Amino acid sequence: MSDSHVTTHILDTTTGRPAVGVSVVLEALHDETWSRMATGLTDADGRVKVLGPSSLQSGVYRLRFDTGSYFAGISQDTFFPEVSLTFIVDSAQAHYHVPLLLSPFAYSTYRGS
């Protein structure tokens, strides 16, 4: 179990394997300005288990994934050099898991558990 209010993982759907070593940034929106809350790298399971504080205020947040560097590292062209996922956090909710299913030319996401 994580101590972070927000966690993520990335599955490279082209290979069916975790995307290892992807830089992830958690940001919060305050007065129309984004501020960095935390950074992390995906581990051998494609997960970032600790990404920011254990409790966030209600508000708008986003995860930015450096997919361009990941694909460059495996010698794969990509259409998306970065994926940015914006979502709403309700501080009353205990945990948000925001996975990324990734291929060089498509991606999808969902609210996980």
Salt bridges, closest charged atoms under 4 A:
GLU27 OE1 - ARG62 NE 2.44
GLU27 OE1 - ARG64 NE 3.00
GLU82 OE1 - ARG64 NH1 2.99
